[in-house]
Amino acid sequence: MASRSRRHRAQAGTTLIELLVSTMVIGIAMLLLVGAFSTGIIDAALTKRNTAVNAVIEYELERIGAATYSTTMTPYSECFAVDTSVTPVQVGFGGGCPAGTDLRADVAPGSDESDLQQWAVQVRTYPSLAAVGAVVSVYKGNR
């Protein structure tokens, strides 16, 4: 009889509880990996968009600064593509952008006091037209 009980104790194997616990541990690890990967993809997309928005704002501010001073201030919009190297397309203020563009910069004059003009630049995603960031203003003086 002693040999029978020894044989039962010596048998190696995996119980159902051990199998369930190891499956749960693997499942939680996979969930964490998938979550980290998807968060990384979202962060990369947002960083790409924000970099493009900053470049659009700098482009528009330089364009305003390089233009000659004019007493007739006309608002305009420009459409930009983020994923392709397409030159910016100028459209009427608030107008529709062509296919393949992702951002629209609305450039509008503000106050015009004597020899000082204020210009405001607002970048929007296109075609959803959601505003990205705050409005950036710049003053231009008559030299």
C-alpha positions, 0 to 999 in steps of 0.5 A: 500500500505504501507504494501506491500512495507514493505513486500518486504523490510522485505523479507530475502534472498541471492542475486546472487551477494552475492552467487558469492562472497562467492563462490569466497572467499571459492575457494580462501581459498581452493586454498591457503590450497591446495598450502600450502599442496603441498609445504609442501610435496615437502619440506619434500621430498627434506629434506629427499633426502638432509639428505640422501645425507649428510649421504652418503657423511659422510659414504664415507668420513669415509670409505676413512679415515678408509682405509689404505693408498695405492699407487694404487688408484682405483675409485669406485661407491656405490649405496644406498637405501633411503627408505629401509634398504639395505646395500650399494652395490659397483659397478664399477666406474660410473656403474649401480645400482641395482633396489631399489637404489636411490643414487649413490656415485662416489668416485674418486682419484684426484692428488697423490703427494708424500705422499698426495692423494686427493679423490673426492665424488660426489653424484648423484640421481639414475637412473636419474644421476643428481648431488646433491650438490657439489663435496666434496674432502678429502686429505689422507696422508701416516702416 
